[in-house]
Amino acid sequence: MPLRLPNLDDLSWEDLIEEGRSLIPATAPEWTNHNVSDPGITLMELLAYISERLMYQLNRIPDEHMLKFLKLIQGPDSTWKHGQHLLEKGPDFKWKLEQYLREEKRLTVTALYQTVRAVTNEDFEQLAMQVPGVTRAVCIPQRNLETEDETTRESGAPGHVTVVVILDLGRQPGRELLYEVKQALEPARLLTTRVHVVAPRYLKVHFQLTIVPRYGVPADAVRGNVIERITDFFDPITGDIAKKGWPLGRAIHISELYQVLGSLDDVELVTASRDMNGERLDEMMLEPAETDRIRRNERGELQSIDLRTAELVDARITPEDLIIAVHA
């Protein structure tokens, strides 16, 4: 299907006047005289006349100017010299020149949608994803995550950009893949931007829960479904509610865990487990234990676990971690 260029001269003088009059009550309610005898309407008609002329001229760019625009956009290596040659041939080659310009405009507009420069976060991510072997890429602006100093990692770094290369759970990108991604981003970055390409860090999280299955559902089936749901929810590629992978650095909220497990058809209730003394146990535990990441509510119950920048969740859960409450 050919690419259709927009018609920039699609409004007449009457259309502009009608649109201007319709805006008066909303923008200037005290202006009540909308007749042609009003000086304001006269001024509006004059501006509409000027606007119509400008649009008319804008929509009729001479071939010579079009060639210059194409050269400006495409650069010195474009085929503009061929078009210049057709222009100099005169009216007999007018149809060839129009055919050339039509095709060049199509190619130029199409090329504008191709990412060749890395400016926004999306640009960096799209270019990184073009490297074979990259499953997911996340750009974190104003961060230098190549350093091992935790304070520096978590603080702002103007002019720095870090791209995190993510593979399937259980696999980490090797040095060669990280190098290939960086080589792909270097020629596309802005001159003053420093690019860092790293692998994600994983926080090991263990789960312990009590599950009340629906009546008649076997315990082993419930265990398997709960383990699968937790693993899928924290998957780095297809996890989270949006199914686009667990967001880098986003905290784990216990309410989300209850919501996800409670939506299982064979689960009637999900609750925290208790020890031999009847004390409530945390639904999630860290390996190694880091109390500064844990957030609790006013009753002391686990509320969330913080993740640092460029961290993902390594969900650790086994059948022994789940207590299946049997119906009486």
N, C-alpha and C positions, 0 to 999 in steps of 0.2 A: 504494500500500500504506500503510495507516494506521500511524502511529508508536505502538508499544506501550510503555507505561510499565512500568518494572520493578516486580515484586512484592517489596516490602521485608519482608514478613512471611511468609517461606517456610521458616522453621526453627521446629520445635516444641521444647518443653522437653526431650523425650526425645532429639531430635537434638543439642541443645547438650550434654547430659550425655554422650552417646556420644562426641561429638567431644572433649570435655574429658578423658574417660578414656583415649582413644587417644593423647593428647599427654603423659600422665604418664610413660611409660617413657623418652621422649626428653628431656624437660626435667627430670625428677626421678627418676632411676633408683633412688634409695634409698627412694622411697615405694613400698612393696610391697603394702600393704593397700588394695584398691580396693572393699571392701564398703561397704554403706550405713551400717554401724556406725562407720566411720572418720570422725572430725571433719572431715577435709579434704574427704571426699566430701559431707558435709552442707553445708559452706561452698560447694562447687561447685554443689550443687543450688539453694542460695539465690541465688547469682549468676545461674544459668541462669533462674530464675524472674523475677528483675528484668530480665534481658536480653529475655526473651520479652515481658514487658509493655511495655518500651520500643519494641520492634519493632512490636508490635501498635498502639500509639498513633501511631508514626511513619507507619504505612501508612494511617492513617485521619485525615487532616488535614481539619478542617471547611472548608466552602466559604468562610466568611468569612476564614479564615487563608490559604486558597489565593489569594483575591483580593489580599490584602496582599502575598503573595510575588510574584505576577505584577506588581503595581505596583512593587515594589522592584526587580525585574529589568528590566522594560520601561521604567521611568521614568515621569515625570508625563504624557507625551504618549500613553500607552497608552489602550486602550479599557476600562480597569478600571471607569470610571463606569457603563458599560452593564451590566457584571456586578453592580455594587453595586445598580443599579436593579432587576435581576432578583431579587437576594437579598431586597430589601425588599418585593417583590411577594408573598412568602410561598410556601407549599407548592404552590399552583396553578401556579406558574411554575418548579417544581423541575426539570422535564425540560428546559426552555429553558436554565436555569442550568447544568445538567450538560453540555448540548451546547456552550454557550459556553465553559465551562472546558476541555472536551476539546480544542476547536479552539485555544484560547489557549495551552494547555500544549504542543500540537504545534508551534505557531509559535515559542514561546519556546525550546524545546529545539533546534529547527532553527536558529534565529538564533545560538545559542551556538557553532555550528560555523563561522560566518562571521567572517572576520577583519576587524575594524573598528578595532582598537587595535594599535599597533606597540610590542611589548614585547620579544619574542625576535627573533633573527636571521631566523627563518622568517617572522615577521609582516611585517617590513620587505620581505623578498623577495617575498612573496605580494602585498602591496599594490602594490609597484612593477611587478610583472608584469601587474597589471590595467590599467595605462596602455597604450593602443594604441600599437603600434610597438616595445615593449620585448620583445626576444627572450629575454634572460636577465638576471637581477639577482642580485648577490651582496652580502650585508651583512657588513661588517667592523666589529666593535665596537671601541670605544676607539681610534679612529683619525680624524684629520683629514687627509684626502687632498686637500683643496682647496688647501692651502698648497704653494708651490713649493719650500720649504726641505726638502731631502732628509732631514736629521736629524730634523726635526719630523714628517715623514711616517712615518718608521720607528719613532718612539717612541710610547709610550702616551699617550692623551688621554682621561682619565676624563670621562664625560658626553657624549662625542662618538660619533657613529655615521656611517659612510660607506657609502653604497649605490653600488655600481659597476654601471652600466647597460651591457650588452654586446649588440652586434648581430652580424650575420654577419661573418666575416673580410673585411677590406677596407673595412668601413663603421664609422664612428664616430658615436655619437649627437650631434645638434646641440644648440645651447644651448636651443632651444625644448623639445625632448624632455626634457632634463635639468631644465628649469624645471617642466614638467608633472609629472614624477615627484616633485620636491620639494614641489610644491603638494599632491600627493596624500598625501604622508607627514606634512606639517606638522600637520594637525588630528588625526592618529592617534598622534603621538608622546607620550611622557610629558613632563610640564611641564619637567623639568630636563634633557631630552635635546636636544642640538644635532645636527641632521641635515645631512649633506653628501652631495650627489649628483654623481658624477663619471663620466667615461668611463675605460675602462681604458688603460693604457700597454702598448705592444707592444715586445718585445725582438727585434730582427732576428737570426736565427740562420741561418748558412749551413752546409750539410752537404757532406761529401766522403767517399765510401765506395767500396770495391771490392766488386763483387757477382759471385759465381760462380753462374751459372744452372744449372738442371738440364739434363741432356743433351737436346739437340734443341730447346730453347726459344730463340726469336729474341732477340737483344740488345735490339732496340727495344721489344719487348713487356715485357721485364724492367724496362727503364728506366721505362717508363710506369707499371707497377704499383708500383714502389718509390716514385716521386715521388708517386703518388696516396695510397699508404699513409702516407707521412710527413706529407703535407698533412692527411689526415683525422685522424691521430693527435693533431696539435696544434690541431685546429679548436676555436675558442672555444665553439661551441654543441654539437657532437656528438663532440668529441674525447675523448682519454684511454681507458683500457681499459673504464671504466664507461659510455662513450658519453654522458656528461652534460656534456661540455665540459671543456677543460683547466682544472684548478683554479688559481685566482688565486694567484700568488706561489709555486707549487710548483716545486721545482728539477727540471731535466731530467737524468735519469740515463741514462748511455750504455747501461747494461744493459737498460733498458726499450726503447731503440731497437733493440738487437740482437734482443730477444725479439719485437718486433712485426714486424720485417722477416724474421726467421727463420721466422715462421709462414706466409709466402707459399708457395703450392704450387710456384711455378716458381723458387724460390730455394733453392740448395743450401748456400751459405755467404755470410756477410757479414763483412767484415774491414776494417781501416783501410787507407787508401791510403798509398803511399810516394812520396817525391820521387825525383829523378834519382840521388841518392846513396844511395838505399835507406833513408833515414831515415823513420821512422813519422810520419805527419801526423795531427793531431787530427781526429776525426770531425766535430766541430762548431766553428764559429768565430763570433765575435760582431762585429756592426757597430753602433757602433764597438767596437774591441777594449777590453775591460775585464778585466784580469787578476785583479782582486779577486773576480770572480764565479766563477772557474774553480777547480775542486777536482780534484786529481790523487792517484793512489795512490802507493805507495812506489816504484814503477818509473818514475814520471813520466808515466804514461799518463792521458789524460783520464778522469775519473770522473763528474763532474757539473758543471752550470752553474747557479748560483743565480739565482733571480728575486726581485725585491723585491715588496713588498706591492702588490696591484692590477695586477701585470704579467702579460701573456699572451705567448705565443710567436708570432712572425711567421716561419714557416718559409720560408726561401728556398732552393730547390733547382732546378737545371736539369739537362737531360740531360748537359751537359758536366761536371757535378760527380760523375757516376757512372762508374766504370771497370768495364767488363764483362770479366771474365777468361774467355777462350775456352778450351774444353777442348782438350787436345793431341790 
